[in-house]
Every structure is written in structure tokens, then in C-alpha cells.
Amino acid sequence: MITVFGEGRGFRVIWLLEEMGLAYRLRPVDLLAGVENDPEFLAVNPAGFIPAIQDGEVTMVESIAIMEYLMARILSRKSCESSKNSPCVCDLGHQSCLFLGMFSC
């Protein structure tokens, strides 16, 4: 199961996980209390930035990078052969196109 640390821009990540139907758990990070008081989170991300995720052995930070990782994870499970009737986004480098045809493959 994917663990999402923090909210704020982590909302993007949570929204995408919901849209993709992937199981996750939200682990709040209290920035006002100070991340230096949260050793579990600092073990995942010593810099203390949110959001961060753990997916098995994979740890990532930065919401856009996390979203691209999640998209690649789903797309890698699908045959990504584009046709006129079934558009599919295989190039994750174009952030503005991330969601076009996401579930059409």
C-alpha cells in the first residue's frame, strides 16, 4: 500500500490516487509542530518536504514527480498502443497532457 506523507500540495497526489483507484494511507505531518519532532517522517524524507510517498521500496518527494511515477506505474500495466479510437498518453514528460486518455488504453 502507498503511504502519502503530508497534505498541502499532497492533495494533488491524493486526488490522483483516488482517480486511479489505488489503495493508499494518508500519514499526516504537522509542519507547525516542526518536522524535527517527527522521526518517522524524517526517516522517509530528511529534508522535511511534503508531500512524500513510500510505495514498497520506492520513496519519492515533489508532487509532480510523484504524479508522474503513479501514472507510469498504471500505464506500465496497460498496453499503450495508440489508435484513432483509443488515445493514450505514454510520454509523461508533458505535464499538461498527463490525464488525457489516461484510462483509454
Secondary structure, 3 states (H helix, E strand, C coil): CEEEECCCCHHHHHHHHHHHCCCEEEECCCCCCCHHHCHHHHHHCCCCCCCEEEECCEEEECHHHHHHHHHHHHHCCCCCCCCCCCCCCCCCCCHHHCCCCCCCC
